[in-house]
Structures are given as structure tokens and as C-alpha cells.
Amino acid sequence: MKIVLYPLACLPFVLTACGGGGGGPTVANGTLPIAPVDGQLIAVQLGAQQTTQSGAGGETLYNTSATEVQASQRTSVASPIEFTASVDEDPARTPDSFGSASRAYGFIDVDFTGQLAGVGGTPAEFTDLTDQAGSVYFENGNFGDPESSTSAQTQLQAVGVFNPAPIGSDQIVLSDVTTLRVESFDSGTNEGVFGVGFAGNYTQNMPTTGTATYRAFVENGVTRYNSSSGLRIMGLTDPANRGAAIEIDADFAASTVNIDLNGLQLLGQNAAGTAEIVLNPDVDGLIATGAITGNTFTGTDARFVNAADAEVGTRIGSQMIGGFFGDAADELASVVIIEGAMNIDDGTGTASRDYIYSVTYGGERQ
């Protein structure tokens, strides 16, 4: 049984997890500095805009959001964006403590390697972060979840701690990996690169037999459709159990990973942006499959499905990458991007409408 998530109030990028804390590369002892850690991203280039607001300390915070859903460039699962991240302590700022959690302040470095590919134009890429002010969220031995939005060029948010619904459910805590959402903005072209990924301690002693089920959370990246009045939020949801954990299955002998979500609804904002509605009643869930190679996995078959597991709508393409982390694949992280079109009723009538759907998954082995 696979149940779901995606509270619509949490669909846009947020600085902390809707069910728990924020996220990012770090160690489990809850202190800085964080030694360099490796990770991967898949991404798309979209038309974008940028807004600003003032932080608690008077600093300028940047937010990059998509203005279209048809990508001009994208990664491939064969050539994801590689990166190395680290965080140094900011000695001028005292960490905050709240219950079992704390937030340390530091300077974040992220070096990206790789480019997107598409039709025409200069290949898009992420802009590196160098000594960029940010913070790292620690709770209950998590890997550490960094956040930085003080750069106009690149913003980063991570989630490795999550409190699933219903209230009282066991917290999901990733101690060897965190999931990431990264955006880079080019003010000269008004285009953004939107990525989802992960970073952590990859498993060195991978199982080669048996199976595993991972209890996981889901965090949204860019999840938008093109309504008759512009872009609107969309998401897969179980309205009776928003924010619930899901299950991801790995078969180490067969070298496969399967995400099979069903019994859901595709909900979203109406065209006016004033109400949540069912966008396509045929959508019952999502299926994504990947092939394991070493301690990572990739796939190109991720799709929205109906109750009979038949695909709903048409895909431009889909990407799935992931990895195993910690001792003997104790933890899993994966990201999925689907681009396509389907019949969507935005409240003004049903029409074939383009969408983009990007999410991160992070789970503990049961």
C-alpha cells in the first residue's frame, strides 16, 4: 500500500520541511564545519522571475520562481549535475536552539559540474556558491540540512527530517543523506535552472541479494501547470491523509527500485488561484522505476497513472535518479522530474494543459 502526501500549502519551495525541518549536506553531530560531501542533481531550464524580501537580520533574501512549464533545456539521467558542498561556521553568529532541534549559521560552498542540454542557446548551468551566508538545521542526529537564499544567483534548500501525518507518527530522520532543491537565476535572460537532488555518504557495502522497503517523505520542487490564467500549483494528494509517509521498494537481486503510489488525487489551484480543485479525476497516482548500478539508480519511466496503472496524458520526458546511503543501504534518496501535458480542468473548462512536476524522496529502510 502506498499512501501520500503533498499538502498543497507546502507545494512551493520552502525553507524548512512542511512536516519537519529543512535540509542539506552535513554530519550527524549537529555542529559546523561540514566537510565536503558529494551529490547529484537533475534539472530543467525555465523562464523565471525573482522576488526579494528582508531576512530577520535585515539581509536580502532571494526567491526564484518559474514563469513557464515548457523546458528549453534539461539534464539527462546519464549526465546529471554533480556537485560538492561544504559549510564553514560563522563565528559571529550564535546557533539557535528549539527543543531537540538547532540551527547553526555558516558560509556555504557548492561547486557544480555539468550542464543542461537543449535546442539552441548557451548550455545552462548552476552558478557556484562561494562563502555564501546560510544556515544548517540539525535535529535528532540528521545529516544536516542547509539553506541559503542570500545569493541572487543561486538559492538552496534541503530536507532530511520530516514529521509525517498523522500527528504522532514516527519522525523520518536521514542521518547519511539529505534531499535538495536548487535554483539559479540569470537576470539577463530571465531564465532559471531548477534542480532537485541529494548529497550524502554513499553506501560502500551494497547488498546484492534480498529486498528492502523504505519509509519515505516527499518534498515538492517545481510542480506547476499552465492554466488559462497563468501558472498554478498542482500536486498528488490523499486529501484524508496529507503529509503521510510513502513506501519505496528496492530489489537488490533484480537491481530495481520502484515507486508505486496509488489511491491519490491530482489537486491544484484553480485558474483564479482562489480554490483547490481536482484537476484530472482520472489520475490515481504515480509510478517510477529505476535500475540499480552500484550504489545509485536511474530511470526514464516516471508517469502519472489511472487506477488501472495506464498512463494519463502524454509525456515530453521523465527523469529519475537516486542513491543508497549509510551502512548496507540503510537510507535512500531519489528525485523525479516529469514534463508533459494532460487534460486538466482549471475551473474554466477542461483542456490539454502543459505541466512540470519535480519532487524529492528521502527514506529509511524498514
DOZA-851659 format. One record per atom (N, C-alpha, C, O): residue in one letter; z, y negated, x negated. Coordinates in steps of 0.05 Angstrom, whole numbers, plus 5000, padded with zeros to 4 digits. Layout:
BEGIN
aZYX;...
END
This chain:
BEGIN
m500050244983;m500050005000;m500049754982;m501549744963;k498349564989;k498249314974;k498749084993;k497149045012;i500848934988;i501348705005;i501048454989;i500948464965;v501048225003;v500347974988;v501947734994;v503947735008;l500947544985;l501647314971;l500247064980;l499547025003;y499846894960;y498446644962;y499446454984;y497946405003;p501946364982;p502746155001;p500845914998;p500445824975;l499645825019;l497645615017;l498745355005;l497245204993;a501245305009;a502445064997;a502345074967;a502644874953;c502045314956;c502145354927;c499345394915;c499045444891;l497245364931;l494645424921;l493645234899;l492445334880;p494144974900;p493244804877;p494844874852;p496945004854;f493944774829;f495444814805;f498144684808;f498444464819;v500244824798;v502944724800;v504144744772;v503144894755;l506344604768;l507644604742;l509544844739;l510044924716;t510444954761;t512145184760;t511245384781;t509845304800;a512045634778;a511145834797;a512345774825;a514545674827;c510645824845;c511645774873;c513945954879;c515645884896;g514046194867;g516246374873;g518246384851;g520346524854;g517846244828;g519646264806;g519246034787;g519345804795;g518946094761;g518745884741;g515845834733;g514045944744;g515545664712;g512945604701;g512145824682;g512946054687;g510445774660;g509745994643;g508445914617;g507545684614;g508146114597;g506746054572;g507646214549;g509646364551;p506346194525;p507046354502;p509646274489;p510146044483;t511446464485;t513946434472;t515346694467;t514346904474;v517846684456;v519346924452;v521546944473;v521946754489;a522947174473;a524747224496;a527547114491;a529247144509;n528046974469;n530746884464;n531346614476;n533546514474;g529346484488;g529846244502;g530145994485;g531245794494;t529146004461;t529345774443;t526645724430;t524945894428;l526345484420;l524045404404;l524845394374;l527245374369;p522945424356;p520045434359;p518945704368;p520445904368;i516445704376;i515045944384;i512845994363;i511145814359;a512946224351;a510946294330;a508146324344;a508046374368;p506046294329;p503346324340;p502946594355;p503746804345;v501746584378;v501246814395;v498346794405;v497346574410;d497047024407;d494147034415;d493847084445;d495547204458;g491546984455;g490947034483;g488047004489;g486446954471;q487247044515;q484547024524;q484346874550;q486246874566;l482046754555;l481446614580;l478546694589;l476846744573;i478146694616;i475446674627;i475346404642;i477446304651;a472946294644;a472846014654;a470145954666;a468146094662;v470045734681;v467645624692;v467645324688;v469745194685;q465245204687;q464944914686;q464144814713;q462244914725;l465544614723;l465044504750;l465244194748;l466544084730;g463844064767;g464343784770;g467243734775;g468543894789;a468343514764;a471243474766;a471943184767;a470343004762;q474443134775;q475642874774;q478442894763;q479543114761;q479542664755;q482142664743;q483942454755;q483042224760;t486442524761;t488342334771;t490742324752;t491142514736;t492342114754;t494742094737;t497142024754;t496941924776;q499542074742;q502041994754;q504041954731;q503542044709;s506241824737;s508241784716;s510242004716;s511242094738;g511042104692;g513042304690;g515842184691;g516141944692;a517842364689;a520642274691;a521342084669;a523041904672;g520042114646;g520641944623;g518741704621;g518741564600;g517141664641;g515241444641;g512541514628;g510741344627;e512241754618;e509741844606;e507541884627;e508241934651;t505041864619;t502841914637;t502142204638;t501842334618;l502042314663;l501342594667;l498642604680;l497942454698;y496942794670;y494142814680;y493743074696;y494943284690;n492143054716;n491443284732;n488343284736;n487243094746;t487143504729;t484243534732;t483643724755;t484743944756;s481943634774;s481343804797;s478343814801;s476843634794;a477444044812;a474544084816;a473543924840;a474943874859;t470943834837;t469643694859;t467243854869;t465843764887;e466744084858;e464644264867;e465444554862;e467344604847;v464044744875;v464745024871;v462545184859;v462845424854;q460245064853;q458045194841;q458145144811;q457644914802;a458645344795;a459045304766;a456345264752;a454345404759;s456245084733;s453845044717;s453945214692;s451845284681;q456345284683;q456645464660;q459145644665;q460845574681;r459145874651;r461446054655;r461646234630;r459746254615;t463946354627;t464346564606;t463146824617;t462246844640;s463147024600;s462647304608;s464947474598;s466347394580;v465347704611;v467547874603;v467147984574;v469048054561;a464647984565;a464048074538;a464747854518;a465147914494;s464947604527;s465447384508;s467447194520;s466746964526;p469947274525;p471947094535;p472646884514;p472046914491;i474046674523;i475146474504;i477646594491;i479546674505;e477646594465;e480046674450;e481646434443;e480546214439;f484246464441;f485946234432;f488446324419;f489346554423;t489646144403;t492246184390;t493945954398;t493145724395;a496446004407;a498245794416;a500945814402;a501846034395;s502145584398;s504845574386;s506245324397;s504945144406;v508945324395;v510445094404;v512645034383;v514145214376;d512844784375;d515044694357;d517044534373;d516244394393;e519544544366;e521644404380;e521344104377;e520644004356;d522043954398;d522243664397;d525243604393;d526743614413;p526043534369;p528943494364;p530043244378;p532543214380;a528343074388;a529242834402;a530042874431;a531242704443;r529443114442;r529943164470;r531743404473;r531343614460;t533743384490;t535743594495;t534743774517;t533843674538;p534844044514;p533944224535;p535544184561;p537944104560;d534244234583;d535644224609;d536444514616;d535144704610;s538744534630;s539744794639;s540244784669;s541244584679;f539444994683;f539945014712;f540245314718;f538345464719;g542745394723;g543345674729;g542545854705;g543445804682;s541046054710;s540246244689;s537746144674;s536746284656;a536745914682;a534245814670;a534745564653;a536745434655;s532845524635;s532945284618;s530145184612;s528145334615;r529944934605;r527344814598;r527644674571;r529144484569;a526144774552;a526244644525;a523744474522;a521644534533;y524044254506;y521844074502;y520744104474;y522244154455;g518044084472;g516844134446;g514044014444;g513143874461;f512744094422;f510044004416;f508244254415;f508744434399;i506244254432;i504644494437;i501944474422;i500644264423;d501244684408;d498644714394;d497144944406;d498245164409;v494644894414;v492945114424;v490245074411;v488944864414;d489245274397;d486645274384;d484845474399;d485345714399;f482745364411;f480845524427;f478445604410;f477445444394;t477445844414;t474945934401;t473146054422;t473846234437;g470645954423;g468646054442;g467645844460;g468945634464;q465345894473;q464045704491;q463045844516;q462746094516;l462645684536;l461445784561;l458345784557;l457345664539;a457045924575;a454045934574;a453045874602;a454245944622;g450645754603;g449445694629;g446645584626;g445345624605;v445645454646;v442945344646;v442945064636;v444044884649;g441745014612;g441544744602;g444144614594;g446244724599;g443944394580;g446344244572;g447644364548;g447044584539;t449544204537;t451144294514;t453144504524;t454444464544;p453444724510;p455444934518;p458244814521;p459144674503;a459444864544;a462144754549;a464244904534;a463845144528;e466444774528;e468644894515;e471244754521;e471144524531;f473444874515;f476044754518;f476644574494;f475844634471;t478044354499;t478944174478;t481644264467;t483544304483;d481944294441;d484444384430;d486744194436;d486343954440;l489144304437;l491644144438;l492944144411;l493244354399;t493643904401;t494943884375;t497443714377;t497343474383;d499743834372;d502343694374;d502543544400;d503443314401;q501843674422;q501843544448;q504543584462;q505543804463;a505743364471;a508343384484;a508243564509;a506343554524;g510343734512;g510443914534;g513244034536;g515043954523;s513444234553;s515944374556;s515444674559;s513244764564;v517644834555;v517445124558;v519745214576;v522045144571;y519145374596;y521045474615;y522045744607;y520445924601;f524645784606;f525846044599;f527746134622;f529245974632;e527546394628;e529446504648;e529546804645;e527546944645;n532046904643;n532547194644;n530947354624;n530047574630;g530447244600;g529047394579;g526047394581;g524747574571;n524947194596;n522047194598;n520847114571;n522147034552;f518147154569;f516747104545;f516746804538;f516546734514;g516946634558;g516946344555;g514446234567;g512246324562;d514746024583;d512545914599;d512145624593;d513645454603;p510045554577;p509645274570;p508045124591;p506545234607;e508444864591;e506944684608;e506444424594;e508244314581;s504044324595;s503444064583;s501243934599;s499044044603;s501743694609;s499743534623;s499643244613;s498943064627;t500443214587;t500542944576;t497942874561;t497642654551;s496043064560;s493443014547;s491342974569;s491243134588;a489742764566;a487642714585;a485342924582;a483842974601;q485243044558;q483043234553;q483743524563;q481943654575;t486143614559;t486843894566;t489643904577;t491543794566;q489944044600;q492544094612;q492944404614;q491044554617;l495444484612;l496144764611;l498544824627;l500544674626;q498445034643;q500845124658;q501045424656;q498945564655;a503445534654;a503845814651;a505945924670;a507845774677;v505646174678;v507646304696;v508146584686;v506346754683;g510746644680;g511546904672;g514047004686;g515047214680;v515046844704;v517446904721;v516746844750;v515646634756;f517347034768;f516646984796;f518747114814;f519647334808;n519446974835;n521347074855;n519747154880;n519146984896;p519047404883;p517347484906;p518747474933;p521247484934;a517247444954;a518347474981;a518747774987;a517347934975;p520547845006;p522347665019;p524747575001;p525047694980;i526247385010;i528547294995;i530347524989;i530947685006;g531247544964;g532947764956;g531447984941;g532748164930;s528847964940;s527248164925;s527748134895;s528347914886;d527448344880;d527848334851;d525848144839;d523548144845;q526847974821;q525147784806;q523247934788;q523948144776;i520747844785;i518947944766;i519147774741;i518647534742;v519847904718;v520247754693;v518547894672;v518948124665;l516647744660;l514947844639;l516147764612;l516347524606;s516947954596;s518247894571;s516347904547;s517047824525;d513948014551;d512048034529;d509347894534;d507547914517;v509047754556;v506547624563;v507147404583;v509147414597;t505347204584;t505347014606;t502546964615;t500646994600;t502246884640;t499546814651;t499146514649;t501046354651;l496646434646;l495946154640;l493746054658;l491946204666;r493845794663;r491645644675;r491145394658;r493045254652;v488745354650;v488045134631;v485644984642;v483745104652;e485744714640;e483444554648;e482944354626;e484744234614;s480344314619;s479544104601;s477643914617;s475944014632;f477743654612;f476243454627;f474543284608;f475543194587;d472043244615;d470243064600;d469742824617;d468242834637;s470942594610;s470742354625;s467942234624;s467142074641;g466342314603;g463642204601;g461742334620;g459842204629;t462142584628;t460342724646;t461642784673;t460342874691;n464342734675;n465842814699;n465543104705;n465043184728;e465843264684;e465843554687;e468343664675;e469543554656;g469243894686;g471644024677;g471144314671;g469344434683;v472644424652;v472644704646;v475244824657;v477344734648;f475045014675;f477445124688;f477745414681;f475945574686;g479945474668;g480345744658;g482945874668;g484845734674;v482946144669;v485346294675;v485546514653;v483446624645;g487946564644;g488246754623;g491146844618;g492746834637;f491746924594;f494347034587;f494647024557;f492747004542;a497147044548;a497847064520;a500347224516;a502147204533;g500547384495;g502947534491;g502747734469;g500947724452;n504747924469;n504948134449;n503448384459;n504548544475;y500948414450;y499348644459;y500648914451;y501748934430;t500349104469;t501449374464;t500049504440;t497549504438;q501649614422;q500549744398;q500650054401;q499350194385;n502250154420;n502450444425;n501550514453;n503150594470;m498950474458;m497850514485;m497950804494;m497350984478;p498850854519;p498651124530;p495751204533;p493951034538;t495251454530;t492551564533;t492451774556;t490351884562;t494751834567;t494852014590;t496651894611;t498151704606;g496452004635;g498151924657;g497251674670;g495151564664;t498851574690;t498151344705;t500651154706;t502851234699;a500150914715;a502350724718;a501650534741;a499350464746;t503750444755;t503550244776;t505150004768;t507450034759;y503949764770;y505249524762;y505949354786;y504149304803;r508349274788;r509249084809;r508648804799;r509748724778;a506948654813;a505848414801;a505948174820;a506248214845;f505747944809;f505447694824;f502647594821;f501147684804;v501947404838;v499247284837;v499646974837;v501246874852;e498246844819;e498146554819;e495246454820;e493446574808;n494746254836;n492046154840;n491245954819;n492745794810;g488645974811;g487345774795;g485845594814;g487045464831;v483245574810;v481545424829;v480745604852;v479245794848;t481745554876;t481045714899;t480045514921;t481745404936;r477445474922;r476345264939;r473745364953;r472345534942;y473245254976;y470645294989;y469445034996;y470844824998;n466845025001;n465444785007;n465244745037;n463444855050;s467044595049;s467044555077;s464944335084;s463644225067;s464644275110;s462844075119;s463843795111;s462343595114;s466343775102;s467443515094;s468443515065;s470243355059;g467343685049;g468243695021;g469843945015;g470044125032;l470843964990;l472344204982;l475044224996;l476444025000;r475644475004;r478244525016;r479444775004;r478044944993;i482044805006;i483545024995;i483145275011;i482945265036;m482945504997;m482845765011;m484645964995;m485245924972;g485446185009;g487046384995;g487346635012;g487246625037;l487746854998;l488347115012;l491347125018;l492947075000;t492047185042;t494847155050;t495547365071;t493947435088;d498047465068;d499347615090;d501147405103;d503347355093;p500447295126;p502047075138;p504847155144;p506646985144;a505347415148;a508047505154;a509747555129;a512147595131;n508447545106;n509947615081;n508847465057;n508047585037;r508747195060;r507547035039;r509147045013;r511647035014;g507747074991;g509047084965;g510147354958;g511747374939;a509347564972;a510247834966;a508947934940;a506847844932;a510348124927;a509148254904;a506848434912;a506748534935;i505048484894;i502848674898;i503048904878;i504848904861;e501349094881;e501249324862;e498549334848;e496449294861;i498549384822;i496149434806;i496449704793;i498549764781;d494349864795;d494450144785;d492850174760;d490550084758;a493950314740;a492550384716;a492450684712;a494550824716;d490150794705;d489851084699;d489051094670;d486751044663;f490951164653;f490451164624;f488551394616;f487051364596;a488651614629;a486951834623;a484051774630;a482151834615;a483651644653;a480951564662;a480051294651;a477751214654;s481951154638;s481350884626;s480450684647;s478450544643;t481950664670;t481250484691;t483650324700;t485950414698;v483050094711;v485049924724;v483949844751;v481649774753;n485649854772;n484749804799;n486649614813;n489049654814;i485449404825;i486849224843;i485649264870;i483249214874;d487349344889;d486249414916;d488149294936;d490249404943;l487449054946;l489148904965;l487848924993;l485448874996;n489448995013;n488449015040;n490448925060;n492748875054;g489548905085;g491348815106;g491948515105;g494048425113;l490048355094;l490448075090;l488647905107;l486948005121;q489047645106;q487347455119;q486347245099;q487847175080;l483847155102;l482846935086;l483446675101;l482046605120;l485546545093;l486346295106;l485646055088;l485146085064;g485545825101;g485045585085;g485245335102;g485745345126;q484745115089;q484744855104;q482244835121;q480144925113;n482544705144;n480144645159;n478644415146;n479644295127;a476344345156;a474644135144;a476043875143;a475743715124;a477743815162;a479243555163;a481643565144;a482743355138;g482343795134;g484643825117;g487243785131;g489343715119;t487343835157;t489743785173;t491144035183;t493344015194;a489844265180;a491044515191;a490144755175;a488044755162;e491744965177;e491045225164;e489745395185;e490845425208;i487445515178;i485945675198;i484945925184;i484845945159;v484146125200;v482746365189;v479946285184;v478446195202;l479046315159;l476346235151;l474246445157;l471946375165;n474846695154;n473046915160;n474647155169;n475947275152;p474647225195;p476247445205;p475447715194;p476947905197;d473047735182;d472247995171;d473648065145;d473848305138;v474547865131;v475847915105;v478548045109;v480247945123;d478848275096;d481348435098;d482848455071;d485148525071;g481448385049;g482748405024;g480848365001;g478748235004;l481648464978;l480148434953;l480348684936;l482448814935;i478148764923;i478048984905;i476948894878;i474948754877;a478348974857;a477348914830;a477849154812;a480049274813;t475949234796;t476249474779;t475449394750;t473649244745;g476949514731;g476449464703;g476549724687;g477749914695;a475149714664;a475149944645;a476849874621;a476549664609;i478750054614;i480550014592;i479150094565;i477950304563;t479349914546;t478549964518;t480849874500;t481449634498;g482150064488;g484549994471;g486749884489;g487550014508;n487649644482;n489849524498;n488849294516;n490449134525;t486249294522;t485149094540;t483349234560;t482749464558;f482549084581;f480649194600;f478848964611;f479648734611;t476449034620;t474548844630;t473048974654;t472949214657;g471948794671;g470348894693;g468748664705;g469348434701;t466648744719;t464948544733;t464648604762;t462948494776;d466448774773;d466348854801;d468948764814;d470848914817;a468948514823;a471248404839;a469948274863;a468048114861;r471048334887;r469748244911;r471648234935;r473648374936;f471048064954;f472448064980;f471248284997;f468848334996;v473048425012;v472148655027;v473248635056;v475248495061;n471948795074;n472948825101;n474749065102;n475349185082;a475549145126;a477449365129;a476249635121;a477749825115;a473549655119;a472249895110;a471549885081;a470050055071;d472549675067;d472049635038;d469149555032;d468349575009;a467649475052;a464949375047;a465249075039;a466948925049;e463448995021;e463548715011;e462948525033;e461148565050;v464448295034;v463948085053;v462547855038;v463547755018;g460247765048;g458747555035;g457147645012;g456747885008;t456147454996;t454547514972;t455847394948;t457047174949;r455647534925;r456847434900;r454747314882;r452547434879;i455347084870;i453746994847;i454547154823;i452947214806;g457147214821;g458147374799;g461147394800;g462447254815;s462247574784;s465147604783;s465947694755;s464447844741;q468347614746;q469347674720;q472247774723;q473747674739;m472947974707;m475748074706;m476348154678;m474848314666;i478448044666;i479448134640;i482448174643;i483748064661;g483548334625;g486448374625;g487348514600;g485748584583;g489948554599;g491148684575;g493848814582;g495048754603;f494648984564;f497249114566;f499049004544;f498148944521;f501648974550;f503448834532;f506148974531;f506949114549;g507548944508;g510049064504;g509849354496;g507749454489;d512149494496;d512249774487;d510849954508;d511549944531;a509050114499;a507750324515;a506650214542;a506850334563;a505449974540;a504149844563;a506149794586;a505549834609;d508549684579;d510549624598;d509749394617;d510749374639;e508049224607;e507148994624;e504148964624;e502749054605;l503148834644;l500248794648;l499748504656;l501248394671;a497548394646;a496648134656;a493648164660;a492248294645;s492648034681;s489848034687;s489047774701;s490647644714;v486447704698;v485347474712;v482647544724;v481247704713;v482047414747;v479547474761;v478347204770;v479747024779;i475747184767;i474246964779;i471947084795;i470347244785;i471646994820;i469447074838;i468046824847;i469246634856;e465346814844;e463646604854;e461746714875;e460546924870;g461446584898;g459646694918;g459446514942;g460146274942;a458546634964;a458246504990;a458846705011;a458246945008;m459946615034;m460346785057;m460446605082;m460646365080;n460246735105;n460546585130;n463446485133;n465346645133;i463746225135;i466446105137;i466345915160;i464545745162;d468345935178;d468745745199;d470745535190;d473145605187;d469945295185;d471745085174;d472944925197;d474144705192;g472645015221;g473744865244;g471544705258;g472044615281;t469244675245;t467044535258;t464844725265;t462844645277;g465044975258;g462945175263;g462645355239;g463445295217;t461545595243;t461145795222;t458445745209;t456345705222;a458545755182;a456045725166;a456545865139;a458845915132;s454445935126;s454646045099;s455645825080;s454245625077;r457945865068;r459145655051;r459845775024;r460845995022;d459245615003;d459845704975;d462945684971;d464345524983;y463845854952;y466645844945;y466945924916;y465146044903;i469245864905;i470145974879;i473046054881;i474645914894;y473746274869;y476346394873;y477246504846;y476146694835;s479346374834;s480346464808;s483446504811;s484846334822;v484346724800;v487246794802;v488246934777;v486647044761;t490846924773;t492147074752;t494047274764;t495247224785;y494347504750;y496247714758;y498047774735;y497147794712;g500647814740;g502447894719;g504448094730;g505748044750;g504748334717;g506448534728;g508048704709;g507348724685;e510148824720;e511849004704;e511349294714;e510949344737;r511349474694;r510949764701;r513349864716;r515749824709;q512750014738;q514850134755;q515750404745;q517450534757;
END
